[in-house]
């Protein structure tokens, strides 16, 4: 009979070895180990507790044990303190608790056997088997059981490592899939191994059509503005060190035009021997940076032009008046001073608009709301602007029951002034009407003229900072800030501003403001 026992023991060890190589799901593996352990030790029930990564013990699987017993056991396991040598302290403590509970639960009819699972001098857990008789094990039996428990520990450790790798992969997938920038993982042969959804959206191609393709086929530039392509860099010996990043900037060709301005950072992944394993490419949409550069260039161009004209006029008239070889009559002297004053006012207004634009960009418009009756302000502004033109007739048209609102009077007058000034500037002659009506909870004010109107292609951009149409750049003065400031002020009042495209001849710009009562 003894040889049969040895054969069975060998078979149990082979079963654990197969579990080691075949099963990587931790819970399934623990259940198989427990069932084999119960059979091997001729037990009636059993459980497995594992040490947590940060210490403490946790019940993972059980077989043939009542819920009441498990309910008593769980809080006791949490009370076991950590020790520098868990095999000498924690496992005996676990065994003591299990034996005490076993004895109490079975009125002394059951005993327990605990098998510590140890690998690489690290205690992973305990297999505890309950049986109805006291066990006496020979030296060979103890060796077999120890080998069995150690095999189980190796299998558990592998399953834990697999779980950790799987979890880390899920975290990596989540990071890649949620990243706003495009990310490519490229092999040493420059074939794209992995692509995240952000890059797929950038280039307008499905992920499956990108992965497995050569890098140069997918990442093709219409034009390069910074450094060289990846293929040229690799051909020249890149990378020489693990930290030798490569930056490429240009217009990326897409499946559907237009091309997309991008900046791509390539980072090498090298083995300890310096062999290139992968290249990680981070692709960033730099459209906003390009727009910022263009805006800066536009700003410099517009402001230079707008400052140059009044400064030149002021300097010219001052130099003329200061000439010692000429005598000027009072009329010419007065006209010259008027021109100097007008150009100085123009400079002051330009500077004020620039400051307002800067304040808006930094933190919005600060409002000082008071009760405001817009028809009175509109009539006063119409009278003031009428003195500046003899080619236009400026009128107001408000309903008699037009309500008062809570608003910043200075800012609303700034909006009206900008819109009236634009109508005078962009219409050669005709009537300019400031009209208003009230609805249920808003008022609507419109300024219309009889000029050529706003070209359809310009309508989406007229409220942008520094935007001016091609025709206006050639024929009209201005920095392109009037409508931008008007829009910002109206939106700060929780209102809206728009171009009325159904007006007919001329331009008609309207804004709405909520009707608020003073608290």
Order of alpha helices (4+ residues) and beta strands (2+ residues): alpha-alpha-beta-beta-alpha-alpha-beta-beta-alpha-beta-beta-alpha-alpha-alpha-beta-alpha-beta-beta-beta-alpha-alpha-beta-alpha-beta-beta-alpha-beta-beta-alpha-alpha-alpha-beta-beta
